[in-house]
């Protein structure tokens, strides 16, 4: 395991101690170690120090186990975002940019979980009608954008649409950075400064339209 924290085992809102959770943690650690989702249920059982049949008491197959890992990784992201919100003025541009920075840091610190959460291998995205989705990190961000719009005097703008645009910027920068594509063009790039600059340009443009 590398020196960076594991998105699954370090999730503060996650309770350890039983077989199901031990298997989720084991799977998360295997993903981190291998840098991919290429592990077997037998490997997860071995890492959790249980029999090869034990995982099937809680998960019908590997996909079910991966879905649980994805849920916990998203929970860890939610906690990171709430910590950022607690340390910034709610709805301020500084808060929005800090949330974008936190997202970039989280996904680049845990690149092994990126495809599971968002990429082609991520088969576990929630149903849009799932009530839990409204409590996710993204909708915390939407609420912060909505407050920013109200304080900036913006009318007729959909905060969800604005949040998606800002998230797409952070998500794209994180992805380009993880795959080292952006360094082909800007070798000394600071993706955090780049996000802050583009976010400020975007928000300032919206303010100007409101004035």
C-alpha positions as CSV (number, residue, x, y, z in Angstrom):
1,X,0.0,0.0,0.0
2,X,1.3,3.5,-0.8
3,X,1.7,6.3,1.7
4,X,-1.6,7.9,0.8
5,X,-4.7,7.1,2.7
6,X,-7.1,4.4,1.5
7,X,-10.4,5.9,0.5
8,X,-12.2,2.9,2.0
9,X,-10.4,2.0,5.2
10,X,-9.9,5.6,6.3
11,X,-13.5,6.7,5.9
12,X,-14.5,8.1,9.3
13,X,-18.2,7.4,8.8
14,X,-17.5,3.8,8.2
15,X,-17.7,1.2,11.0
16,X,-15.2,-1.6,11.1
17,X,-15.4,-4.9,12.9
18,X,-17.6,-7.4,11.1
19,X,-17.0,-9.7,8.2
20,X,-18.9,-7.7,5.6
21,X,-16.9,-4.6,6.4
22,X,-13.6,-6.5,6.7
23,X,-14.2,-7.8,3.1
24,X,-15.0,-4.3,1.8
25,X,-11.8,-3.0,3.4
26,X,-9.8,-5.9,2.0
27,X,-11.2,-5.2,-1.5
28,X,-10.3,-1.5,-1.2
29,X,-6.8,-2.3,-0.2
30,X,-6.4,-4.8,-3.1
31,X,-7.6,-2.1,-5.5
32,X,-5.1,0.3,-4.1
33,X,-2.3,-2.2,-4.2
34,X,-3.0,-3.4,-7.7
35,X,-4.0,-0.1,-9.1
36,X,-7.0,-1.7,-10.8
37,X,-10.2,-3.7,-10.1
38,X,-8.4,-6.9,-11.1
39,X,-8.6,-9.0,-8.0
40,X,-10.5,-12.2,-7.2
41,X,-13.0,-13.0,-4.4
42,X,-10.5,-15.5,-3.1
43,X,-7.8,-12.8,-2.8
44,X,-10.3,-10.6,-0.9
45,X,-11.0,-13.5,1.4
46,X,-7.4,-14.2,2.0
47,X,-6.6,-10.6,2.7
48,X,-9.5,-10.4,5.2
49,X,-8.2,-13.7,6.8
50,X,-11.3,-15.6,6.2
51,X,-12.2,-18.7,4.2
52,X,-12.7,-18.5,0.4
53,X,-16.4,-19.2,0.9
54,X,-16.9,-16.5,3.5
55,X,-17.4,-13.6,1.1
56,X,-20.5,-15.2,-0.4
57,X,-22.3,-14.9,2.9
58,X,-22.6,-11.2,2.2
59,X,-21.9,-10.7,-1.5
60,X,-23.4,-12.8,-4.3
61,X,-20.4,-12.0,-6.5
62,X,-17.5,-9.7,-7.1
63,X,-19.8,-7.0,-8.7
64,X,-21.8,-6.8,-5.4
65,X,-18.5,-6.4,-3.4
66,X,-17.3,-3.7,-5.8
67,X,-20.6,-1.9,-5.4
68,X,-20.1,-1.8,-1.7
69,X,-16.6,-0.5,-2.1
70,X,-17.9,2.2,-4.4
71,X,-20.5,3.2,-1.9
72,X,-17.8,3.6,0.9
73,X,-15.5,5.5,-1.4
74,X,-18.3,8.0,-2.2
75,X,-19.0,8.2,1.6
76,X,-15.4,9.1,2.1
77,X,-15.7,11.8,-0.5
78,X,-18.8,13.2,1.2
79,X,-16.9,13.5,4.5
80,X,-14.1,15.3,2.9
81,X,-16.5,17.8,1.3
82,X,-18.3,18.4,4.6
83,X,-15.0,19.1,6.4
84,X,-14.2,21.7,3.7
85,X,-17.6,23.3,4.2
86,X,-17.1,23.5,7.9
87,X,-13.9,25.5,7.6
88,X,-15.2,28.0,5.0
89,X,-17.9,30.6,4.8
90,X,-20.9,28.8,3.4
91,X,-21.7,29.7,-0.2
92,X,-18.7,32.0,-0.7
93,X,-16.5,31.8,-3.8
94,X,-13.7,30.7,-1.5
95,X,-15.9,27.8,-0.3
96,X,-16.7,26.7,-3.9
97,X,-13.1,26.8,-4.9
98,X,-12.0,24.9,-1.8
99,X,-14.6,22.2,-2.5
100,X,-13.3,22.0,-6.1
101,X,-9.8,21.6,-4.8
102,X,-10.9,19.0,-2.3
103,X,-12.5,17.0,-5.0
104,X,-9.4,17.2,-7.2
105,X,-7.2,16.1,-4.2
106,X,-9.4,13.2,-3.3
107,X,-9.6,11.7,-6.7
108,X,-5.9,12.2,-7.5
109,X,-4.9,10.8,-4.1
110,X,-7.0,7.7,-4.9
111,X,-6.6,7.2,-8.6
112,X,-7.3,3.4,-8.2
113,X,-10.9,4.2,-7.3
114,X,-11.5,6.7,-10.1
115,X,-12.9,4.2,-12.6
116,X,-14.9,2.5,-10.0
117,X,-16.6,5.7,-9.0
118,X,-16.8,7.5,-12.4
119,X,-15.1,5.7,-15.2
120,X,-16.0,3.1,-17.8
121,X,-15.7,0.4,-15.1
122,X,-18.0,2.2,-12.7
123,X,-21.2,0.2,-13.0
124,X,-22.5,1.3,-9.7
125,X,-23.8,4.8,-10.2
126,X,-26.9,5.5,-8.2
127,X,-30.4,5.7,-9.5
128,X,-31.3,9.4,-10.0
129,X,-34.4,8.9,-7.9
130,X,-32.4,7.4,-5.0
131,X,-33.1,9.8,-2.0
132,X,-29.5,9.2,-0.7
133,X,-28.2,11.0,-3.8
134,X,-29.5,14.3,-2.4
135,X,-27.1,13.9,0.5
136,X,-24.1,13.3,-1.6
137,X,-21.1,15.5,-1.9
138,X,-22.2,16.8,-5.3
139,X,-25.5,18.1,-3.9
140,X,-23.8,19.7,-1.0
141,X,-21.9,21.6,-3.7
142,X,-25.1,22.4,-5.5
143,X,-26.5,23.9,-2.3
144,X,-23.4,26.0,-1.8
145,X,-23.6,27.2,-5.4
146,X,-27.3,28.1,-4.8
147,X,-26.3,30.2,-1.8
148,X,-23.6,31.9,-3.8
149,X,-26.2,32.8,-6.5
150,X,-28.6,34.3,-4.0
151,X,-25.8,36.4,-2.4
152,X,-24.6,37.5,-5.8
153,X,-28.1,38.5,-6.8
154,X,-28.3,36.1,-9.7
155,X,-31.8,35.4,-11.1
156,X,-32.8,32.9,-13.7
157,X,-29.8,30.7,-13.2
158,X,-30.1,27.0,-12.4
159,X,-27.6,26.3,-9.5
160,X,-27.5,22.6,-10.6
161,X,-26.4,23.5,-14.1
162,X,-23.7,25.9,-12.7
163,X,-22.5,23.3,-10.3
164,X,-22.2,20.7,-13.1
165,X,-20.1,23.2,-15.1
166,X,-17.7,23.8,-12.2
167,X,-17.6,20.1,-11.3
168,X,-16.8,19.2,-14.9
169,X,-13.8,21.6,-14.7
170,X,-12.5,20.0,-11.5
171,X,-13.2,16.5,-12.8
172,X,-11.5,17.1,-16.1
173,X,-8.4,18.6,-14.5
174,X,-8.2,15.7,-12.1
175,X,-8.5,13.2,-14.9
176,X,-5.9,14.9,-17.1
177,X,-3.5,15.2,-14.1
178,X,-3.9,11.5,-13.1
179,X,-3.1,10.4,-16.6
180,X,-0.3,13.0,-16.9
181,X,-1.9,14.2,-20.1
182,X,-1.9,17.9,-19.1
183,X,1.9,17.9,-18.5
184,X,2.4,17.2,-22.2
185,X,1.3,20.8,-22.8
186,X,2.0,22.6,-19.5
187,X,4.8,20.7,-17.8
188,X,4.9,22.8,-14.6
189,X,1.1,23.0,-14.3
190,X,-0.5,23.6,-10.9
191,X,-3.9,22.2,-11.4
192,X,-5.2,23.7,-8.2
193,X,-4.2,27.2,-9.3
194,X,-5.6,26.4,-12.8
195,X,-9.0,25.4,-11.2
196,X,-9.1,28.5,-9.0
197,X,-8.3,30.8,-11.9
198,X,-11.0,29.3,-14.2
199,X,-13.5,29.2,-11.3
200,X,-13.0,32.8,-10.5
201,X,-13.3,33.8,-14.1
202,X,-16.5,31.9,-14.4
203,X,-18.0,33.3,-11.1
204,X,-16.8,36.9,-12.0
205,X,-18.5,36.6,-15.3
206,X,-21.8,35.6,-13.7
207,X,-21.5,38.5,-11.2
208,X,-21.1,40.9,-14.1
209,X,-24.2,39.7,-15.8
210,X,-26.1,40.2,-12.5
211,X,-24.9,43.8,-12.0
